[in-house]
Amino acid sequence: MILLSFPAPPPTIYYVSLSGNDQNDGTSVATAWKTLKKVKATHFQPGDQVLFEGGSTFKGSIWLRSQSWGTASEPIVIGSYGQKRARISSGTSYGFYAHNLGGIEVRDLEFVGSGRLTNTGSGVVFHVDQPNLHLQHIILDNVRAHGYLVAGINIGSSNGTSGYQHVRITNCVASGNGEAGIKSFAQELAAHHQWYISNCQAFDNAGRPDITDTHTGNGIVLAGIDGALIEHCEAYYNGWLNANPGGGPVGIWGWNCNQLVIQHCESHHNRSGTMKDGGGFDLDGGCTNSILQYNYSHDNEGPGYLLAQYQNAPPLHDVTIRYNISENDGRRHGHGAIQLWSSGANGGIQRANIYNNTVFLSPPADGSQPKAVEITSDGVHDIVLHNNLLQTSGGLPLVHNVASRGVLLQGNAYWSDGHPLLFQWDKQEYTSLEAWRNSTSQETLDFQPTGLVLEPGLINPGAGGTVSPLHSGRPLATLTAYHVKPDSKLRSTGLDLATQFGIDAGTQDFFGSPVPARGTKGTIGAYEAIGGC
């Protein structure tokens, strides 16, 4: 018997237009298809493209059939043609659905659901549920998704270690949804690998008052990923209808992730319908070897920067919060600008370095009492805060800690405008750095005193959040508030983290200035002021 092999057919570009006809071959604008039903009924090959007429609205949903496989080198592309995005108006159903498929790109499309109160799903959905299936190359670019019950973009795995590798979500907007703007989920801790999310916005994702056993109303939330980077994203006005009394939403965060980095992002005016959370950024239960850096959090109801270990969570260890700014976070329920909470599960929160952050905190309008730093439980180990600038007004506490052990502060600067300092430590209150130090041995190093009490000389503290740097199109590095004045005593007074503690502080501060060379004392706070004003 002679077996004959035939080359695969070349990729085809298919067009869909409101003036088309489903009886056409769809291979040119002149012979375009007309409806999403035709797209749903077609099996696509690697390299094929399906392009919708820009500026037009197509009713229904896009569902790629199980035989429509793409590859990393020849992906199936779903997008628009012309100068505008096409709109997929999916009513009460999903907008785009790919089940157990990889090698897919979705570009330049808008997905519109009927609204979070009437829709039943998510906007863009990738879901894998076959065992031992590791799918590669999922690209979402310049996509908008709004009006969905669950999430604007929802990518997840529900079968063991099966998951997605090399996922990129860029230049996307997810708004007006119920549970989240952008989310991932997985059964196993490292089901997904190597994700990148950049230049995305997630806002007005309200939360769901009908769900009381888990958090809803998140901006961007990732889970189950080994190796993820979120950068240059913005999350705001999310979460006000969260109804879970045990926990709430956060603007940008992750849980059950390894090597998650969130940087150069802004998260603000996020809320919660309960007393829990509603904050800016979070590394939550199961996060390991992960970093929050160069972010700007402001005007959130909950914490600006949170480390939290929930009940029965996998280990949370070796995490870093550095060179961030928190401005007027903790607007309700007395949260901390930097806050830690641990159930103690699997060792609690272990080995956290928190350094060179700037916190500015003024009294909220509701009369609650937020704190610059708050540790709300035991179950924390090897938590170290170095070179942070903590500034409050109105008599708000600088530090509130109920942990009996495991927390060490060294080399931080403290200031409270017009009021005595307030340190709340193990059920005692102290109104001076000396009294707190003498009673607790905090702010000492090799039996010598550390820490400073001084007017820090910040430029325009409290003014940064009046104009959102990302939302107005300005990069975070152009935020002029929170530089320090040339005569500030914060300059060259920080601990030498590399020499004294072996800490690799990276290459830059919040504003992009270089960090001090090894053997050199830097500036306390998020601005190193090297070569700056």
C-alpha positions as CSV (number, residue, x, y, z in Angstrom):
1,M,0.0,0.0,0.0
2,I,1.3,3.4,-0.9
3,L,0.5,6.2,1.7
4,L,0.1,9.6,0.2
5,S,0.6,12.8,2.2
6,F,-0.8,16.1,1.1
7,P,0.4,19.5,2.3
8,A,-1.9,21.5,4.5
9,P,-3.9,24.1,2.7
10,P,-2.5,27.7,3.0
11,P,-4.0,30.0,5.6
12,T,-7.2,31.8,4.6
13,I,-8.5,35.2,5.6
14,Y,-12.3,35.3,6.1
15,Y,-14.3,38.5,6.2
16,V,-17.6,39.1,7.9
17,S,-19.8,42.1,6.9
18,L,-23.3,43.2,7.6
19,S,-23.7,43.5,3.8
20,G,-22.3,40.0,3.2
21,N,-24.0,36.6,2.7
22,D,-23.4,33.4,4.5
23,Q,-23.6,31.6,1.1
24,N,-20.5,33.4,0.0
25,D,-17.0,31.8,0.4
26,G,-16.0,34.7,2.8
27,T,-12.5,35.0,1.4
28,S,-12.8,38.7,0.3
29,V,-14.6,41.8,1.4
30,A,-16.7,41.5,-1.7
31,T,-17.7,37.9,-0.9
32,A,-17.9,38.3,2.9
33,W,-20.0,36.2,5.3
34,K,-22.8,38.0,7.2
35,T,-23.4,36.4,10.6
36,L,-21.7,34.8,13.6
37,K,-23.6,31.6,12.9
38,K,-21.4,31.0,9.9
39,V,-18.3,31.6,11.9
40,K,-19.5,29.2,14.6
41,A,-20.2,26.5,12.0
42,T,-16.7,26.7,10.4
43,H,-13.6,24.7,11.3
44,F,-10.5,26.9,11.0
45,Q,-6.9,25.9,10.2
46,P,-3.6,27.2,11.7
47,G,-2.9,30.6,10.3
48,D,-6.5,31.4,9.4
49,Q,-8.0,34.8,10.2
50,V,-11.6,35.9,10.7
51,L,-12.0,39.7,10.4
52,F,-15.2,41.6,11.1
53,E,-16.2,44.8,9.5
54,G,-14.9,47.7,11.7
55,G,-17.5,50.0,13.0
56,S,-20.3,47.4,12.7
57,T,-22.2,45.6,15.4
58,F,-22.7,41.8,15.1
59,K,-25.3,40.1,17.3
60,G,-24.5,36.8,18.9
61,S,-21.3,35.1,20.2
62,I,-18.1,33.8,18.7
63,W,-17.5,30.1,19.5
64,L,-14.5,28.4,18.0
65,R,-15.1,24.7,17.3
66,S,-12.9,22.1,18.9
67,Q,-11.2,21.3,15.6
68,S,-10.1,24.9,15.2
69,W,-6.5,24.6,16.5
70,G,-3.9,27.3,15.9
71,T,-0.2,27.2,16.8
72,A,2.3,29.7,18.2
73,S,3.8,30.1,14.7
74,E,0.5,30.0,12.9
75,P,-2.2,31.3,15.2
76,I,-5.9,31.6,14.4
77,V,-6.6,35.4,14.5
78,I,-10.0,36.8,15.3
79,G,-10.2,40.6,14.7
80,S,-11.5,43.6,12.7
81,Y,-10.8,45.1,9.3
82,G,-10.9,48.8,8.5
83,Q,-10.2,51.7,10.7
84,K,-12.4,50.9,13.7
85,R,-13.2,48.0,16.0
86,A,-16.1,45.7,15.2
87,R,-18.5,45.1,18.0
88,I,-19.8,41.8,19.1
89,S,-23.1,42.3,20.9
90,S,-23.7,39.0,22.8
91,G,-26.7,39.8,24.9
92,T,-27.1,37.4,27.8
93,S,-24.4,35.0,26.6
94,Y,-20.6,35.1,26.4
95,G,-18.9,37.2,23.7
96,F,-16.0,34.8,22.7
97,Y,-15.5,31.2,23.8
98,A,-12.5,28.9,23.1
99,H,-12.7,25.5,24.8
100,N,-9.5,23.4,25.1
101,L,-7.9,25.4,22.3
102,G,-4.5,27.1,21.9
103,G,-2.8,29.2,19.3
104,I,-5.5,31.9,19.3
105,E,-5.3,35.6,19.0
106,V,-8.2,38.0,19.6
107,R,-7.5,41.6,18.4
108,D,-9.2,44.9,17.9
109,L,-12.7,43.8,19.0
110,E,-15.3,45.1,21.4
111,F,-17.5,42.6,23.3
112,V,-20.7,43.9,24.8
113,G,-23.0,42.0,27.1
114,S,-26.5,42.9,28.1
115,G,-25.2,44.1,31.5
116,R,-24.1,42.5,34.8
117,L,-27.7,42.1,36.0
118,T,-29.0,40.2,33.0
119,N,-25.9,38.6,31.4
120,T,-25.0,35.0,32.4
121,G,-21.3,34.7,31.6
122,S,-18.0,36.4,30.7
123,G,-16.9,38.5,27.7
124,V,-13.8,36.6,26.4
125,V,-13.5,33.1,27.8
126,F,-10.7,30.6,27.4
127,H,-11.3,27.4,29.4
128,V,-9.4,24.1,29.6
129,D,-10.9,21.1,31.3
130,Q,-9.1,18.1,29.6
131,P,-6.5,16.3,31.7
132,N,-2.8,17.0,31.1
133,L,-3.5,19.6,28.4
134,H,-1.0,22.4,28.2
135,L,-2.0,25.0,25.7
136,Q,0.2,27.7,24.3
137,H,0.0,31.1,22.7
138,I,-3.1,33.1,23.8
139,I,-3.0,36.7,22.7
140,L,-5.6,39.4,23.5
141,D,-4.8,42.9,22.2
142,N,-6.8,46.0,22.0
143,V,-9.9,44.2,23.2
144,R,-12.8,45.8,25.1
145,A,-15.2,43.7,27.2
146,H,-18.1,45.2,29.3
147,G,-21.5,44.3,30.5
148,Y,-20.9,40.7,31.7
149,L,-22.0,39.0,34.8
150,V,-18.7,37.3,35.6
151,A,-15.7,39.0,34.0
152,G,-14.7,40.9,30.9
153,I,-11.8,38.5,30.3
154,N,-11.8,35.1,32.0
155,I,-9.1,32.5,31.4
156,G,-8.9,29.4,33.5
157,S,-8.3,25.7,34.1
158,S,-10.6,23.2,35.9
159,N,-8.6,20.0,35.6
160,G,-5.5,19.5,37.7
161,T,-2.3,20.9,36.1
162,S,-3.8,21.6,32.7
163,G,-3.4,25.2,31.8
164,Y,-2.2,27.9,29.4
165,Q,1.3,29.0,28.7
166,H,2.6,32.2,27.1
167,V,-0.5,34.3,27.6
168,R,-0.4,38.0,26.6
169,I,-3.2,40.5,27.5
170,T,-2.3,44.0,26.3
171,N,-4.1,47.3,25.6
172,C,-7.4,45.9,26.9
173,V,-10.3,47.5,28.8
174,A,-12.6,45.5,31.0
175,S,-15.3,47.5,32.6
176,G,-18.9,47.4,33.9
177,N,-18.8,43.7,34.8
178,G,-19.9,41.8,37.9
179,E,-17.1,39.7,39.4
180,A,-14.0,41.1,37.8
181,G,-12.4,42.9,34.9
182,I,-9.6,40.5,34.1
183,K,-9.2,37.2,35.9
184,S,-7.6,33.8,35.8
185,F,-8.3,30.6,37.8
186,A,-6.9,27.1,38.1
187,Q,-7.2,23.9,40.2
188,E,-3.5,23.6,40.8
189,L,-0.9,26.2,42.0
190,A,1.2,26.2,38.8
191,A,-1.2,25.2,36.1
192,H,-0.5,28.2,34.0
193,H,3.0,29.6,33.0
194,Q,4.5,32.8,31.7
195,W,1.7,35.4,31.5
196,Y,2.1,39.1,30.6
197,I,-0.5,41.8,31.2
198,S,0.3,45.4,30.2
199,N,-1.4,48.7,29.5
200,C,-4.9,47.4,30.5
201,Q,-7.6,49.2,32.4
202,A,-10.2,47.6,34.7
203,F,-12.9,49.8,36.2
204,D,-16.5,49.9,37.3
205,N,-16.6,46.2,38.0
206,A,-19.1,46.4,40.8
207,G,-19.1,43.0,42.5
208,R,-22.1,40.8,43.1
209,P,-24.5,41.2,46.1
210,D,-25.8,37.7,45.5
211,I,-22.5,36.0,46.2
212,T,-21.5,35.9,49.9
213,D,-18.8,33.1,50.0
214,T,-16.1,34.6,47.9
215,H,-14.7,38.0,46.8
216,T,-16.3,39.8,43.9
217,G,-15.6,43.2,42.2
218,N,-11.9,42.8,41.4
219,G,-10.1,44.8,38.8
220,I,-7.3,42.4,37.7
221,V,-6.9,39.2,39.7
222,L,-4.6,36.3,38.8
223,A,-4.4,32.8,40.3
224,G,-2.6,29.6,39.5
225,I,0.3,31.0,37.5
226,D,4.0,30.3,37.7
227,G,5.7,33.4,36.2
228,A,3.5,36.4,35.6
229,L,4.1,40.1,35.0
230,I,1.5,42.9,35.3
231,E,2.7,46.3,34.4
232,H,1.4,49.7,33.3
233,C,-2.2,48.9,34.2
234,E,-4.8,50.8,36.0
235,A,-7.7,49.6,38.2
236,Y,-10.3,52.0,39.7
237,Y,-13.8,52.3,41.0
238,N,-14.3,48.5,41.5
239,G,-15.9,46.4,44.1
240,W,-18.6,48.4,45.8
241,L,-21.2,45.6,45.7
242,N,-19.0,42.9,47.1
243,A,-21.1,41.0,49.7
244,N,-18.6,38.5,51.1
245,P,-18.2,39.2,54.9
246,G,-15.0,37.2,55.0
247,G,-13.1,39.0,52.3
248,G,-13.4,41.5,49.5
249,P,-12.0,42.6,46.2
250,V,-8.7,44.4,45.4
251,G,-7.8,46.5,42.4
252,I,-4.8,44.5,41.2
253,W,-3.6,41.3,42.9
254,G,-2.7,37.7,42.8
255,W,-3.1,34.5,44.8
256,N,-1.6,31.0,44.4
257,C,1.0,32.4,42.1
258,N,4.8,32.0,42.0
259,Q,7.1,34.7,40.6
260,L,4.3,37.2,40.2
261,V,5.5,40.8,39.6
262,I,3.2,43.8,39.7
263,Q,4.9,47.0,38.7
264,H,4.3,50.5,37.4
265,C,0.6,50.2,38.0
266,E,-2.0,52.5,39.5
267,S,-4.9,51.3,41.6
268,H,-7.3,53.8,43.2
269,H,-10.8,54.5,44.5
270,N,-11.5,50.8,44.8
271,R,-14.2,49.8,47.3
272,S,-15.9,46.9,49.1
273,G,-19.5,46.4,50.1
274,T,-18.3,44.9,53.4
275,M,-15.7,45.8,56.0
276,K,-13.0,43.7,54.3
277,D,-10.5,44.8,51.6
278,G,-11.4,47.1,48.8
279,G,-7.8,48.0,48.5
280,G,-5.2,48.8,45.8
281,F,-2.7,45.9,45.6
282,D,-2.3,42.5,47.2
283,L,-0.1,39.4,47.3
284,D,-2.5,36.9,48.8
285,G,-2.5,33.3,50.0
286,G,-0.1,31.0,48.2
287,C,2.0,33.7,46.6
288,T,5.7,32.9,46.6
289,N,8.8,34.7,45.3
290,S,6.6,37.7,44.3
291,I,7.1,41.4,44.2
292,L,5.0,44.6,44.3
293,Q,7.2,47.5,43.1
294,Y,6.9,51.0,41.6
295,N,3.2,51.2,42.0
296,Y,0.9,54.0,43.0
297,S,-2.1,53.3,45.3
298,H,-4.4,56.0,46.4
299,D,-7.9,56.8,47.7
300,N,-8.9,53.1,48.2
301,E,-11.3,52.1,50.9
302,G,-9.0,49.2,51.9
303,P,-5.3,48.8,52.2
304,G,-2.9,50.2,49.7
305,Y,-0.6,47.2,49.8
306,L,-1.8,44.0,51.4
307,L,-0.2,40.6,52.3
308,A,-2.9,38.1,53.4
309,Q,-2.8,34.4,54.1
310,Y,-6.3,33.0,54.0
311,Q,-7.6,29.9,55.8
312,N,-6.1,26.6,54.4
313,A,-4.0,28.6,51.8
314,P,-0.8,27.1,50.4
315,P,2.4,28.6,51.8
316,L,3.0,32.3,51.3
317,H,6.7,33.2,51.5
318,D,9.6,35.3,50.1
319,V,7.6,38.3,49.0
320,T,8.7,41.9,48.6
321,I,7.0,45.3,48.7
322,R,9.4,48.1,47.5
323,Y,9.5,51.5,46.0
324,N,5.7,52.1,46.1
325,I,3.6,55.1,47.1
326,S,0.4,54.9,49.1
327,E,-1.6,58.1,49.3
328,N,-4.7,58.3,51.5
329,D,-5.6,54.7,51.4
330,G,-7.7,53.0,54.1
331,R,-10.6,55.4,53.6
332,R,-13.0,53.1,55.5
333,H,-12.9,50.7,58.4
334,G,-9.5,51.6,59.7
335,H,-7.3,49.6,57.3
336,G,-3.6,50.1,57.0
337,A,-1.9,51.7,54.0
338,I,0.5,48.7,54.3
339,Q,-1.3,45.8,55.9
340,L,-0.6,42.2,56.8
341,W,-3.2,39.6,57.9
342,S,-2.5,35.9,58.4
343,S,-4.6,32.9,59.3
344,G,-1.4,31.1,60.1
345,A,-2.1,28.5,57.4
346,N,1.0,26.5,56.2
347,G,3.3,28.7,58.3
348,G,1.5,32.0,57.7
349,I,3.3,34.8,56.0
350,Q,7.0,34.0,55.9
351,R,9.9,36.2,54.9
352,A,8.6,39.5,53.6
353,N,10.9,42.4,52.8
354,I,9.1,45.8,52.9
355,Y,11.3,48.7,52.1
356,N,11.6,52.2,50.6
357,N,7.9,52.8,50.3
358,T,6.3,56.2,50.9
359,V,3.0,56.4,52.9
360,F,1.0,59.6,53.2
361,L,-2.2,59.3,55.3
362,S,-4.7,61.9,56.3
363,P,-8.0,61.4,58.3
364,P,-10.9,60.0,56.2
365,A,-14.2,61.9,56.0
366,D,-16.0,59.1,57.8
367,G,-14.0,59.5,61.0
368,S,-12.4,56.1,60.8
369,Q,-8.7,55.6,61.9
370,P,-6.5,54.1,59.2
371,K,-2.8,53.3,60.0
372,A,0.3,53.8,58.0
373,V,1.4,50.2,58.8
374,E,-0.9,47.6,60.3
375,I,-0.2,44.0,61.3
376,T,-3.6,42.6,62.3
377,S,-2.7,39.1,63.5
378,D,-0.1,36.6,64.5
379,G,1.0,34.0,62.0
380,V,3.7,36.2,60.5
381,H,7.4,35.4,60.5
382,D,10.5,37.3,59.4
383,I,8.6,40.4,58.4
384,V,11.1,43.3,58.0
385,L,10.4,46.9,57.2
386,H,13.4,49.1,56.2
387,N,13.8,52.6,54.9
388,N,10.1,53.4,54.6
389,L,8.7,56.9,55.0
390,L,5.5,56.9,57.1
391,Q,3.7,60.2,57.3
392,T,0.3,60.8,58.9
393,S,-1.8,63.7,60.0
394,G,-4.7,64.2,62.4
395,G,-3.1,62.0,65.0
396,L,-3.5,58.8,62.9
397,P,-1.3,55.9,64.1
398,L,2.0,55.3,62.3
399,V,2.3,51.6,63.3
400,H,-0.4,49.3,64.7
401,N,0.7,45.7,65.5
402,V,-1.0,42.9,67.3
403,A,1.5,40.2,66.4
404,S,3.4,38.9,69.4
405,R,6.6,38.2,67.3
406,G,7.9,38.1,63.8
407,V,7.9,41.8,62.9
408,L,11.0,44.1,62.8
409,L,11.2,47.7,61.8
410,Q,14.6,49.3,61.2
411,G,15.7,52.6,59.6
412,N,12.3,54.0,58.9
413,A,11.3,57.7,59.1
414,Y,8.2,58.8,61.0
415,W,6.2,62.1,60.9
416,S,2.8,63.2,62.1
417,D,1.8,66.7,61.2
418,G,0.7,68.7,64.3
419,H,0.2,65.7,66.6
420,P,2.4,63.4,68.7
421,L,3.6,60.2,67.0
422,L,1.4,57.2,67.7
423,F,2.7,53.7,67.8
424,Q,0.2,51.0,68.9
425,W,2.2,47.8,69.7
426,D,0.9,44.7,71.5
427,K,-2.0,46.5,73.2
428,Q,0.2,49.4,74.3
429,E,0.4,52.9,72.9
430,Y,3.6,55.0,72.7
431,T,3.7,58.7,71.7
432,S,7.4,58.9,71.0
433,L,10.0,56.9,69.0
434,E,12.2,56.6,72.1
435,A,9.5,55.2,74.3
436,W,8.5,52.7,71.7
437,R,12.1,51.7,71.0
438,N,12.9,51.3,74.7
439,S,9.9,49.1,75.4
440,T,10.0,46.9,72.3
441,S,13.5,47.0,70.9
442,Q,12.1,48.1,67.6
443,E,14.2,50.5,65.5
444,T,17.5,49.1,66.8
445,L,20.3,47.4,64.9
446,D,23.2,45.8,66.7
447,F,22.0,47.5,69.9
448,Q,22.2,50.9,68.3
449,P,19.1,53.1,67.7
450,T,17.8,53.4,64.1
451,G,14.8,55.3,62.7
452,L,14.2,59.0,62.4
453,V,11.6,61.5,63.4
454,L,11.7,64.5,61.1
455,E,9.7,66.6,58.8
456,P,10.5,64.8,55.5
457,G,10.3,67.6,53.1
458,L,8.0,65.9,50.6
459,I,7.0,67.9,47.6
460,N,3.2,68.3,47.4
461,P,2.2,65.3,49.6
462,G,-1.4,64.5,49.2
463,A,-1.7,66.2,45.8
464,G,-0.8,63.3,43.6
465,G,-4.2,61.6,43.4
466,T,-6.0,64.7,42.3
467,V,-5.0,63.8,38.7
468,S,-4.6,60.1,38.0
469,P,-1.2,59.7,36.2
470,L,-2.2,56.7,34.1
471,H,-5.8,57.7,33.4
472,S,-4.6,61.1,32.2
473,G,-2.1,59.5,29.9
474,R,1.0,60.4,32.0
475,P,3.4,57.7,33.0
476,L,3.8,57.2,36.8
477,A,7.4,58.5,36.6
478,T,6.1,62.0,35.8
479,L,4.2,62.2,39.1
480,T,5.9,65.2,40.7
481,A,4.4,64.8,44.1
482,Y,6.5,62.7,46.6
483,H,9.9,63.9,45.4
484,V,11.9,65.3,48.4
485,K,13.2,68.8,48.6
486,P,17.0,69.4,48.1
487,D,17.4,70.1,51.8
488,S,15.4,67.1,53.1
489,K,17.1,65.2,55.9
490,L,15.8,62.0,54.4
491,R,18.7,62.1,51.9
492,S,21.6,59.7,52.5
493,T,20.1,58.6,55.8
494,G,18.7,55.2,54.8
495,L,20.2,51.9,55.8
496,D,22.6,50.3,53.3
497,L,20.4,47.3,52.5
498,A,22.9,45.6,50.2
499,T,25.8,45.7,52.6
500,Q,24.0,45.4,55.9
501,F,21.3,42.8,55.0
502,G,22.3,41.3,51.6
503,I,19.1,42.7,50.0
504,D,19.1,43.2,46.2
505,A,17.0,46.3,45.8
506,G,16.8,46.2,42.1
507,T,17.9,48.9,39.8
508,Q,15.6,51.9,40.2
509,D,13.2,53.7,42.6
510,F,9.6,54.6,42.0
511,F,10.5,57.5,39.7
512,G,13.1,55.6,37.6
513,S,16.2,57.0,39.4
514,P,19.0,54.5,40.1
515,V,19.2,52.9,43.5
516,P,22.3,53.5,45.6
517,A,25.4,51.6,44.9
518,R,26.5,48.9,47.4
519,G,28.2,50.6,50.4
520,T,26.1,53.8,49.9
521,K,23.3,55.1,52.1
522,G,20.2,56.0,50.1
523,T,17.2,58.2,50.7
524,I,14.4,56.9,53.0
525,G,11.1,56.5,51.0
526,A,10.2,55.7,47.4
527,Y,12.4,58.5,45.9
528,E,16.2,57.9,46.0
529,A,16.9,61.5,44.8
530,I,20.1,60.4,43.1
531,G,20.9,63.1,40.5
532,G,17.4,64.6,41.1
533,C,16.1,67.7,42.6
